Amino acid sequence: MENFAKIKTQDIKSQPERKDIYLDNDFIAISKYVEIKDEDINRLKKWDIAEVFIKDLESEGATHNSVQDFDKFLREYKVFKNIYLNIIKQTKNNLGNFRHNNLVNMKELNEIIDGLLDIMNRNLNSFIALLSIFNFNKEDFYYVRSLNVAIISLIIGKGMKMSDVVLKKLGLGAILYDIGLVKVPEKILNKQYKHTPEEYAEIKKHTVYGYKLMKSNFRFEEEMAAIALEHHEYFNGKGYPRGISGNEIHLYAKIVAVAHEAEKVMKNNKILPDEKSLNINKNVEKKLLFDSVKLIMQGANNKYDPIISKVFMAIFTVYPVGSIVILNDKRKAFVFATHNNFPMRPIIKIMSDENGNFIENGEVINLVENNQLFISAINRDDKFLEEVNKKILNKE
């Protein structure tokens, strides 16, 4: 059993011995092999982390097993969720300022992307699970979408072995990919009925508006500005604004195109509906990350670059982290880790009995090691999803 001592974030650099710094039990925030800089401490403070942990001497030599440990996944997910919600506030403040007065804090935007890269490099499974968080306020939709598109783009870029320098460019361009919408009249964007052909033509201009803003206001390189211009181009040449195809489309833009479509599938889950809205269909089936994977799979070679599509599908797999699945014995389970070589056989935590009754202390099963069980369906029961969120993922 390991013991941890609590210290204040502001006192990290005054520790007499260099040790690993933990956010929560065995989750390392700063390695003892890396020189601690003021920026590291300031980032923790920005995330409202006032206290961190170090191991007591007697437990220093202990080791932890396991990507398959659900408790470890859950601890890290909760830490990441708090950081993620803080980054949403930063994104809203930053992009909101640009929306209203054409001012943007590039230093803060860089910090946001640094923060995302930091989380991604620590635990990809917990990072992916953040994409299943839903029920944001309607006014936050634009900022949540921009952030999630940046997250998915970075995950794909990491899967394509991009360097940190390239990932940083991709992330900055991705979080601003829809910046051109600020130039589209709000009465058109906020319209609750179907747009007329003229209104849709105006909306489509946001790609050109965004490109010009990235070049003039942000002074971005061509490859980054191309993200705004080309993220609605299709691999088969049937997109807009120019109808270019294949490798005529910049690599960054092709990645963001996949990320945008994946996020779009889930967007209705993330909005708390406006009761006065006239276009809300209560019978619409809840869309999940699972559905995003299906959409990209169907669009590969057609709408989306086949190589990028394969990378996306290899990382998110058939049953992405955060999915609730139904087993052949009728029990429901939460997917918290996956196998690239066995996409149909993830690692799961049982969440219900065979009658669908919720249970908190279900077993952890690696389906690769169990030939009696298999996944028969994806769960779409809103009430059960809410119960898992309340009693497991968001339990205090």
VENTABEL-V692323 format. One record per residue. N is the residue number from 1. RES is the residue in three letters. PHI is phi in whole degrees, -180 to 180 (999 if undefined). Layout:
n:N res:RES phi:PHI
n:N res:RES phi:PHI
//
This chain:
n:1 res:MET phi:999
n:2 res:GLU phi:-96
n:3 res:ASN phi:-115
n:4 res:PHE phi:-124
n:5 res:ALA phi:-106
n:6 res:LYS phi:-93
n:7 res:ILE phi:-135
n:8 res:LYS phi:-76
n:9 res:THR phi:-56
n:10 res:GLN phi:-67
n:11 res:ASP phi:-100
n:12 res:ILE phi:-56
n:13 res:LYS phi:-73
n:14 res:SER phi:-89
n:15 res:GLN phi:-64
n:16 res:PRO phi:-65
n:17 res:GLU phi:-116
n:18 res:ARG phi:-78
n:19 res:LYS phi:-135
n:20 res:ASP phi:-64
n:21 res:ILE phi:-105
n:22 res:TYR phi:-113
n:23 res:LEU phi:-85
n:24 res:ASP phi:-159
n:25 res:ASN phi:53
n:26 res:ASP phi:-95
n:27 res:PHE phi:-97
n:28 res:ILE phi:-77
n:29 res:ALA phi:-97
n:30 res:ILE phi:-137
n:31 res:SER phi:-74
n:32 res:LYS phi:-68
n:33 res:TYR phi:-86
n:34 res:VAL phi:-112
n:35 res:GLU phi:-66
n:36 res:ILE phi:-77
n:37 res:LYS phi:-112
n:38 res:ASP phi:-59
n:39 res:GLU phi:-63
n:40 res:ASP phi:-64
n:41 res:ILE phi:-68
n:42 res:ASN phi:-64
n:43 res:ARG phi:-66
n:44 res:LEU phi:-61
n:45 res:LYS phi:-64
n:46 res:LYS phi:-64
n:47 res:TRP phi:-84
n:48 res:ASP phi:63
n:49 res:ILE phi:-99
n:50 res:ALA phi:-88
n:51 res:GLU phi:-133
n:52 res:VAL phi:-131
n:53 res:PHE phi:-130
n:54 res:ILE phi:-129
n:55 res:LYS phi:-77
n:56 res:ASP phi:-67
n:57 res:LEU phi:-58
n:58 res:GLU phi:-69
n:59 res:SER phi:-108
n:60 res:GLU phi:-61
n:61 res:GLY phi:-87
n:62 res:ALA phi:-70
n:63 res:THR phi:-125
n:64 res:HIS phi:-117
n:65 res:ASN phi:-95
n:66 res:SER phi:124
n:67 res:VAL phi:-69
n:68 res:GLN phi:-93
n:69 res:ASP phi:-83
n:70 res:PHE phi:-65
n:71 res:ASP phi:-62
n:72 res:LYS phi:-66
n:73 res:PHE phi:-57
n:74 res:LEU phi:-66
n:75 res:ARG phi:-61
n:76 res:GLU phi:-69
n:77 res:TYR phi:-59
n:78 res:LYS phi:-66
n:79 res:VAL phi:-64
n:80 res:PHE phi:-63
n:81 res:LYS phi:-62
n:82 res:ASN phi:-62
n:83 res:ILE phi:-65
n:84 res:TYR phi:-58
n:85 res:LEU phi:-66
n:86 res:ASN phi:-67
n:87 res:ILE phi:-67
n:88 res:ILE phi:-61
n:89 res:LYS phi:-61
n:90 res:GLN phi:-62
n:91 res:THR phi:-63
n:92 res:LYS phi:-61
n:93 res:ASN phi:-63
n:94 res:ASN phi:-71
n:95 res:LEU phi:-70
n:96 res:GLY phi:-64
n:97 res:ASN phi:-62
n:98 res:PHE phi:-68
n:99 res:ARG phi:-59
n:100 res:HIS phi:-99
n:101 res:ASN phi:-142
n:102 res:ASN phi:62
n:103 res:LEU phi:-109
n:104 res:VAL phi:-140
n:105 res:ASN phi:-98
n:106 res:MET phi:-66
n:107 res:LYS phi:-63
n:108 res:GLU phi:-69
n:109 res:LEU phi:-61
n:110 res:ASN phi:-62
n:111 res:GLU phi:-66
n:112 res:ILE phi:-62
n:113 res:ILE phi:-66
n:114 res:ASP phi:-59
n:115 res:GLY phi:-63
n:116 res:LEU phi:-65
n:117 res:LEU phi:-62
n:118 res:ASP phi:-62
n:119 res:ILE phi:-63
n:120 res:MET phi:-60
n:121 res:ASN phi:-73
n:122 res:ARG phi:-87
n:123 res:ASN phi:-158
n:124 res:LEU phi:-65
n:125 res:ASN phi:-63
n:126 res:SER phi:-66
n:127 res:PHE phi:-63
n:128 res:ILE phi:-64
n:129 res:ALA phi:-61
n:130 res:LEU phi:-61
n:131 res:LEU phi:-69
n:132 res:SER phi:-91
n:133 res:ILE phi:-68
n:134 res:PHE phi:-137
n:135 res:ASN phi:67
n:136 res:PHE phi:-87
n:137 res:ASN phi:-64
n:138 res:LYS phi:-58
n:139 res:GLU phi:-71
n:140 res:ASP phi:-93
n:141 res:PHE phi:-55
n:142 res:TYR phi:-58
n:143 res:TYR phi:-76
n:144 res:VAL phi:-64
n:145 res:ARG phi:-63
n:146 res:SER phi:-60
n:147 res:LEU phi:-67
n:148 res:ASN phi:-68
n:149 res:VAL phi:-64
n:150 res:ALA phi:-64
n:151 res:ILE phi:-62
n:152 res:ILE phi:-63
n:153 res:SER phi:-62
n:154 res:LEU phi:-65
n:155 res:ILE phi:-63
n:156 res:ILE phi:-64
n:157 res:GLY phi:-59
n:158 res:LYS phi:-63
n:159 res:GLY phi:-66
n:160 res:MET phi:-92
n:161 res:LYS phi:65
n:162 res:MET phi:-69
n:163 res:SER phi:-72
n:164 res:ASP phi:-61
n:165 res:VAL phi:-64
n:166 res:VAL phi:-69
n:167 res:LEU phi:-60
n:168 res:LYS phi:-62
n:169 res:LYS phi:-62
n:170 res:LEU phi:-59
n:171 res:GLY phi:-64
n:172 res:LEU phi:-64
n:173 res:GLY phi:-66
n:174 res:ALA phi:-69
n:175 res:ILE phi:-70
n:176 res:LEU phi:-108
n:177 res:TYR phi:-61
n:178 res:ASP phi:-106
n:179 res:ILE phi:-60
n:180 res:GLY phi:-64
n:181 res:LEU phi:-63
n:182 res:VAL phi:-66
n:183 res:LYS phi:-93
n:184 res:VAL phi:-88
n:185 res:PRO phi:-53
n:186 res:GLU phi:-61
n:187 res:LYS phi:-64
n:188 res:ILE phi:-81
n:189 res:LEU phi:-60
n:190 res:ASN phi:-91
n:191 res:LYS phi:-63
n:192 res:GLN phi:-94
n:193 res:TYR phi:-96
n:194 res:LYS phi:-65
n:195 res:HIS phi:-73
n:196 res:THR phi:-75
n:197 res:PRO phi:-56
n:198 res:GLU phi:-68
n:199 res:GLU phi:-67
n:200 res:TYR phi:-65
n:201 res:ALA phi:-62
n:202 res:GLU phi:-67
n:203 res:ILE phi:-61
n:204 res:LYS phi:-63
n:205 res:LYS phi:-69
n:206 res:HIS phi:-61
n:207 res:THR phi:-67
n:208 res:VAL phi:-73
n:209 res:TYR phi:-57
n:210 res:GLY phi:-64
n:211 res:TYR phi:-59
n:212 res:LYS phi:-65
n:213 res:LEU phi:-65
n:214 res:MET phi:-64
n:215 res:LYS phi:-77
n:216 res:SER phi:-90
n:217 res:ASN phi:-74
n:218 res:PHE phi:-95
n:219 res:ARG phi:55
n:220 res:PHE phi:-78
n:221 res:GLU phi:-66
n:222 res:GLU phi:-55
n:223 res:GLU phi:-64
n:224 res:MET phi:-79
n:225 res:ALA phi:-65
n:226 res:ALA phi:-62
n:227 res:ILE phi:-60
n:228 res:ALA phi:-65
n:229 res:LEU phi:-73
n:230 res:GLU phi:-114
n:231 res:HIS phi:-72
n:232 res:HIS phi:-106
n:233 res:GLU phi:-78
n:234 res:TYR phi:-106
n:235 res:PHE phi:-58
n:236 res:ASN phi:-88
n:237 res:GLY phi:87
n:238 res:LYS phi:-103
n:239 res:GLY phi:-97
n:240 res:TYR phi:-141
n:241 res:PRO phi:-90
n:242 res:ARG phi:-110
n:243 res:GLY phi:69
n:244 res:ILE phi:-80
n:245 res:SER phi:-141
n:246 res:GLY phi:49
n:247 res:ASN phi:-79
n:248 res:GLU phi:-69
n:249 res:ILE phi:-83
n:250 res:HIS phi:-65
n:251 res:LEU phi:-54
n:252 res:TYR phi:-58
n:253 res:ALA phi:-65
n:254 res:LYS phi:-67
n:255 res:ILE phi:-66
n:256 res:VAL phi:-66
n:257 res:ALA phi:-60
n:258 res:VAL phi:-66
n:259 res:ALA phi:-62
n:260 res:HIS phi:-62
n:261 res:GLU phi:-67
n:262 res:ALA phi:-63
n:263 res:GLU phi:-66
n:264 res:LYS phi:-62
n:265 res:VAL phi:-60
n:266 res:MET phi:-92
n:267 res:LYS phi:-62
n:268 res:ASN phi:-67
n:269 res:ASN phi:-71
n:270 res:LYS phi:-90
n:271 res:ILE phi:-111
n:272 res:LEU phi:-77
n:273 res:PRO phi:-62
n:274 res:ASP phi:-81
n:275 res:GLU phi:-59
n:276 res:LYS phi:-86
n:277 res:SER phi:-63
n:278 res:LEU phi:-101
n:279 res:ASN phi:-118
n:280 res:ILE phi:-95
n:281 res:ASN phi:-101
n:282 res:LYS phi:-69
n:283 res:ASN phi:-93
n:284 res:VAL phi:-67
n:285 res:GLU phi:-69
n:286 res:LYS phi:-62
n:287 res:LYS phi:-97
n:288 res:LEU phi:-123
n:289 res:LEU phi:-58
n:290 res:PHE phi:-53
n:291 res:ASP phi:-69
n:292 res:SER phi:-63
n:293 res:VAL phi:-63
n:294 res:LYS phi:-61
n:295 res:LEU phi:-63
n:296 res:ILE phi:-67
n:297 res:MET phi:-61
n:298 res:GLN phi:-71
n:299 res:GLY phi:-91
n:300 res:ALA phi:-60
n:301 res:ASN phi:76
n:302 res:ASN phi:-115
n:303 res:LYS phi:-82
n:304 res:TYR phi:-117
n:305 res:ASP phi:-57
n:306 res:PRO phi:-63
n:307 res:ILE phi:-68
n:308 res:ILE phi:-64
n:309 res:SER phi:-60
n:310 res:LYS phi:-66
n:311 res:VAL phi:-64
n:312 res:PHE phi:-58
n:313 res:MET phi:-69
n:314 res:ALA phi:-67
n:315 res:ILE phi:-79
n:316 res:PHE phi:-82
n:317 res:THR phi:59
n:318 res:VAL phi:-66
n:319 res:TYR phi:-119
n:320 res:PRO phi:-65
n:321 res:VAL phi:-55
n:322 res:GLY phi:100
n:323 res:SER phi:-76
n:324 res:ILE phi:-105
n:325 res:VAL phi:-117
n:326 res:ILE phi:-112
n:327 res:LEU phi:-87
n:328 res:ASN phi:-66
n:329 res:ASP phi:-96
n:330 res:LYS phi:80
n:331 res:ARG phi:-75
n:332 res:LYS phi:-104
n:333 res:ALA phi:-146
n:334 res:PHE phi:-103
n:335 res:VAL phi:-83
n:336 res:PHE phi:-124
n:337 res:ALA phi:-158
n:338 res:THR phi:-131
n:339 res:HIS phi:-115
n:340 res:ASN phi:-60
n:341 res:ASN phi:-82
n:342 res:PHE phi:-134
n:343 res:PRO phi:-63
n:344 res:MET phi:-88
n:345 res:ARG phi:-128
n:346 res:PRO phi:-75
n:347 res:ILE phi:-100
n:348 res:ILE phi:-130
n:349 res:LYS phi:-119
n:350 res:ILE phi:-65
n:351 res:MET phi:-121
n:352 res:SER phi:-150
n:353 res:ASP phi:-85
n:354 res:GLU phi:-69
n:355 res:ASN phi:-96
n:356 res:GLY phi:86
n:357 res:ASN phi:-77
n:358 res:PHE phi:-64
n:359 res:ILE phi:-133
n:360 res:GLU phi:-89
n:361 res:ASN phi:-110
n:362 res:GLY phi:-69
n:363 res:GLU phi:-75
n:364 res:VAL phi:-96
n:365 res:ILE phi:-130
n:366 res:ASN phi:-93
n:367 res:LEU phi:-66
n:368 res:VAL phi:-65
n:369 res:GLU phi:-96
n:370 res:ASN phi:-129
n:371 res:ASN phi:-93
n:372 res:GLN phi:-95
n:373 res:LEU phi:-113
n:374 res:PHE phi:-151
n:375 res:ILE phi:-85
n:376 res:SER phi:-103
n:377 res:ALA phi:-165
n:378 res:ILE phi:-97
n:379 res:ASN phi:-87
n:380 res:ARG phi:-123
n:381 res:ASP phi:-76
n:382 res:ASP phi:-57
n:383 res:LYS phi:-65
n:384 res:PHE phi:-70
n:385 res:LEU phi:-60
n:386 res:GLU phi:-65
n:387 res:GLU phi:-67
n:388 res:VAL phi:-62
n:389 res:ASN phi:-61
n:390 res:LYS phi:-71
n:391 res:LYS phi:-93
n:392 res:ILE phi:-120
n:393 res:LEU phi:-69
n:394 res:ASN phi:-112
n:395 res:LYS phi:-68
n:396 res:GLU phi:-76
//
